[in-house]
């Protein structure tokens, strides 16, 4: 049994030759494709990777801190946290509790939601 890779409307279709013929007829005639066949259609290229919440938080913290002209030490002092903790959060190597997120948001003068908005 042979296999075929088809590019149709920017979708790669992987199938054996019998299914390829059925798909080609279905796509050309506009008839609804059976589900077992439609499941094999995949978008071309890599899907965009969603940014992690940790990455969004770190990026926003750095941006807001720079906008205020503060160092990590200044932010740590204002938030009543250790300076190395701020550095770890910005480098995304440490988990952070909601209590500490709230302290950082208060120190930066923003709402907590703004730290998590991409």
N, C-alpha and C positions, 0 to 999 in steps of 0.2 A: 504494500500500500504506500503510495507517495504522499508527501506533504508539500504544502504550498504556503508562502507568505505573501499576502496581498495588501497593498496600500489603497484604501478607499476612503475618500473624504478625510484625510489626515488621521486615519485609524489603521493600525496594523491588525490584520486578521490572520490568525494561525489556524490552519485546518488541514484535514486530509483532502485529497482531490475531489472526492464525491461531495463533501460538505462545501468545498470551494465553489463548485458548480452551482449548488443550491443557493449559496449566499449571493453569488453574482446575479443569478436570476431574480432573487428577492430584492436586492438593492436596486437593480435596474428597473424593476416594475413598480416599486413603491409599496409592495405588499409587506405587511408586518412580518417580521422575522420571528421564528419560534424561539422561545426563551433559551433552550439548551444551546442554540447556535449563537444567539446574541451575547451570551456570557463570554464568548471567546474574543470579543472585540475589545481592544485596549488602545488608549490614546498613544499617539506617537510622542517620543521623547520622554524625558524624565518628568515626573510630577513635581511641582514646586514644593519644597520642604517648608512646612510651617515653622515659624520661629518659636522656640520654647519660651515659656513664661519667664524662666530664669534669665534668658537672654534679653527679653524685652525690659524686664526690671533693671538689669545691669546697664543697658544702654540708656534708659531714661534717667537713672541715677547719675551717671557720668555727665550727661547733657545738662541736667538741671544744676548739678554741682559746678560745672564749668561756667554756666550762665551767671551764677552768683559769684564766681571768682574764688571759690573755696577749694582748699586742698582736701584730701581724704581725712586728714587730721582735723581740719576745721569742722567738717561734717560730723565726724565721730564725736567731737566735743559737744556740738549743738544737739546731737541725737542721744547723748549720754551712752555711747557705745565705744568699744575699743577700736582704734584706728586699723588694726589688722583685720578686724571683722569686716569693716567697710571695704577694704581691699579685696578680701576673699569673695564677698558678695559681688563686687564689680567684675571680678575675674571669673565668676560663675563656678567656683569650686566649693562653695559652702551653701547649705540650705539656710533659709531664713524663716523665722516665725512671723506670724501676723502681727504680734506685738511689736517686733522690731521694725517691720515694714511701716507700721503706724508711727513709730518714733522718727523714722527717716522722713516720712511724708511731712510730719509736723515741723521738723527741722528745716526742710526745704521750702516750706510754706505752700504745699500743694495738697490736693486730696489724694487719698490712697489710690483711687481709680486711675488717676493720671500717671502713676508709676507703672501701671499695668497696661496702659493703652498703647498699641503698636504705632 
